[in-house]
């Protein structure tokens, strides 16, 4: 386990211990933690597995609240908040500035896009789109753009309008996902925020939550 600077660990954390994957047989794997991360009480973060690339990685300026769990081979970017008892299964990727609500569970190999907001008590079994508010009880649903979160993070009014327009094409039109992507590429050519959403959808292996 390698830990960067200014990372407070509160009581009863379990950091860098072997993964809970039953296939793990003591291989030489690692956990890499960046700078300015907060690990509250009873947080567990596991090392990687040889089948998953051998590394669990956490970036910078993240907050993992009490009872949070980050399983083997997860990759977390920067400025992420995992609220109390948020749970990441193995091989999960969380992009920068995402928020995972309390008592939520993220299925193996799922991704949460940049600035994505997952509401509390959600069960996520597909990818969460960038900039979105996604909540579930049994079946997760996308409730549109996380406007408040984007505004707090300094997004311009023009950028938010473009993202909201793109979401209307994706979620509210009669187009299927492939047709919607073609229209977004035509309407928003060169727009970096919308392009990030297009790239996210096209690279999804589990499908995205609409």
C-alpha atoms as one frame of an Amber mdcrd trajectory, in Angstrom:
protein
   0.000   0.000   0.000   1.265   3.426  -1.011  -0.351   6.534   0.502   0.265
  10.140  -0.502   0.432  13.239   1.694  -2.252  14.609   4.020  -4.527  11.557
   4.207  -6.194  11.279   7.633  -7.403   7.810   8.638 -10.096   7.745  11.319
 -10.490   4.880  13.831 -11.022   1.280  12.722 -10.225   1.718   9.033  -8.992
  -1.356   7.167  -6.772  -0.124   4.358  -4.801  -2.253   1.893  -5.698  -5.673
   3.234  -6.256  -8.634   0.858  -9.332  -8.510  -1.388 -12.478 -10.467  -0.594
 -12.424 -12.107  -4.035 -12.439 -15.840  -3.299 -10.109 -16.463  -6.251  -7.355
 -14.442  -4.583  -4.502 -16.722  -3.470  -2.020 -14.284  -2.003  -0.645 -12.801
  -5.221   1.474  -9.662  -5.020  -1.032  -6.852  -5.640  -1.291  -3.266  -4.433
  -3.328  -0.284  -3.338  -2.214   3.185  -4.438  -3.710   6.254  -2.710  -3.015
   9.833  -3.767  -2.976  13.036  -1.705  -5.534  14.812   0.484  -7.952  11.910
   0.897 -10.126  11.452   4.009 -11.026   7.974   5.277 -13.643   8.067   8.015
 -14.487   5.427  10.622 -14.659   1.750   9.577 -13.835   2.385   5.917 -12.447
  -0.655   4.079 -10.281  -0.445   0.955  -8.901  -3.660  -0.563  -5.855  -4.319
  -2.718  -6.232  -5.438  -6.322  -6.280  -8.947  -7.790  -4.003 -10.397 -10.439
  -6.975 -10.992 -12.757  -8.099  -7.373 -12.393  -4.777  -5.725 -13.158  -3.298
  -6.022  -9.679  -4.097  -2.536  -8.433  -6.776  -0.579  -6.614  -6.208   3.131
  -7.215  -7.600   6.248  -5.495  -6.712   9.726  -6.777  -6.627  13.015  -4.858
  -9.023  15.071  -2.715 -11.596  12.330  -2.119 -13.785  11.828   0.961 -14.864
   8.322   1.966 -17.401   8.609   4.784 -17.980   6.102   7.582 -18.482   2.430
   6.664 -17.682   3.019   2.997 -16.225   0.068   1.089 -13.953   0.103  -1.961
 -13.338  -3.395  -3.279 -10.490  -4.821  -5.353  -9.380  -3.297  -8.654 -11.516
  -0.169  -8.320 -10.336   3.074  -9.839 -11.390   6.392  -8.296 -10.443   9.745
  -9.793 -10.349  13.053  -7.912 -12.758  15.129  -5.798 -15.164  12.214  -5.240
 -17.537  11.870  -2.299 -18.683   8.462  -1.056 -21.320   9.050   1.610 -21.871
   6.781   4.602 -21.899   3.037   3.805 -21.581   3.539   0.046 -20.252   0.272
  -1.376 -18.220  -0.337  -4.520 -17.909  -3.894  -5.788 -14.794  -4.983  -7.650
 -13.595  -3.341 -10.867 -15.742  -0.206 -10.442 -14.584   3.092 -11.966 -15.689
   6.422 -10.468 -14.784   9.525 -12.466 -13.836  12.965 -11.100 -16.313  14.983
  -9.009 -18.854  12.160  -8.709 -21.004  11.693  -5.595 -22.287   8.326  -4.358
 -25.142   8.647  -1.860 -25.400   6.866   1.460 -26.071   3.099   1.507 -25.781
   2.813  -2.271 -24.268  -0.216  -3.970 -22.386  -0.149  -7.295 -22.246  -3.453
  -9.211 -19.000  -4.952 -10.491 -17.501  -3.385 -13.618 -19.905  -0.427 -13.545
 -18.758   3.142 -14.109 -19.991   6.456 -12.737 -19.279   9.346 -15.104 -17.768
  12.688 -14.225 -19.986  14.903 -12.015 -22.509  12.058 -11.773 -24.718  12.034
  -8.674 -26.094   8.729  -7.357 -28.888   9.183  -4.834 -28.924   7.420  -1.488
 -30.004   3.765  -1.193 -29.522   3.198  -4.932 -28.568  -0.105  -6.555 -26.537
   0.581  -9.695 -26.134  -2.255 -12.215 -25.330  -0.207 -15.347 -23.133   2.810
 -16.048 -24.216   6.185 -14.628 -24.030   8.946 -17.227 -21.793  11.992 -16.699
 -23.504  15.051 -15.144 -26.643  13.053 -14.284 -28.810  12.553 -11.203 -29.504
   8.828 -10.944 -31.623   7.183  -8.242 -33.017   3.693  -7.798 -34.968   1.500
  -5.465 -35.080  -1.701  -7.512 -34.441  -0.345 -11.011 -32.197   2.683 -11.416
 -33.542   5.628 -13.396 -31.915   8.753 -14.738 -33.681  11.911 -13.552 -31.868
  14.361 -15.787 -28.961  16.730 -15.307 -27.383  17.441 -11.921 -27.790  21.199
 -12.487 -27.158  22.277  -8.893 -23.982  20.226  -8.674 -22.662  21.537 -11.999
 -23.401  25.138 -10.999 -21.581  24.675  -7.686 -18.584  23.308  -9.576 -18.344
  26.399 -11.761 -19.942  25.210 -14.997 -21.045  28.142 -17.152 -24.723  28.718
 -17.900 -24.000  27.988 -21.570 -22.342  24.663 -20.752 -25.270  23.608 -18.542
 -27.764  24.573 -21.271 -25.865  22.464 -23.795 -25.751  19.475 -21.468 -29.489
  19.785 -20.739 -30.259  19.982 -24.451 -28.151  16.892 -25.071 -30.012  15.053
 -22.322 -33.362  15.947 -23.874 -32.219  14.370 -27.137 -30.978  11.277 -25.330
 -33.821  10.757 -22.844 -36.943  12.474 -24.143 -36.872  12.090 -27.927 -38.230
   9.131 -29.876 -34.716   8.245 -30.996 -32.950   5.097 -29.866 -29.516   5.484
 -28.296 -27.579   5.067 -31.559 -29.770   7.584 -33.371 -29.534  10.020 -30.462
 -25.736   9.762 -30.488 -25.658  10.537 -34.217 -27.761  13.645 -33.618 -25.596
  14.757 -30.691 -22.450  14.377 -32.770 -23.971  16.569 -35.455 -25.364  19.243
 -33.109 -22.487  19.435 -30.620 -19.393  18.877 -32.726 -16.436  20.333 -30.823
 -18.347  20.806 -27.550 -16.049  19.164 -24.934 -18.662  18.590 -22.207 -21.171
  16.895 -24.499 -18.378  15.011 -26.248 -17.373  13.550 -22.877 -20.909  12.188
 -22.523 -20.846  10.758 -26.057 -17.476   9.080 -25.426 -18.777   7.655 -22.140
 -21.812   6.058 -23.801 -19.857   4.656 -26.734 -17.275   3.040 -24.438 -19.848
   1.453 -22.102 -19.740  -2.333 -21.834 -22.723  -2.775 -19.498 -25.041  -0.182
 -21.052 -26.055   3.141 -19.516 -28.954   4.061 -17.259 -31.608   6.088 -19.098
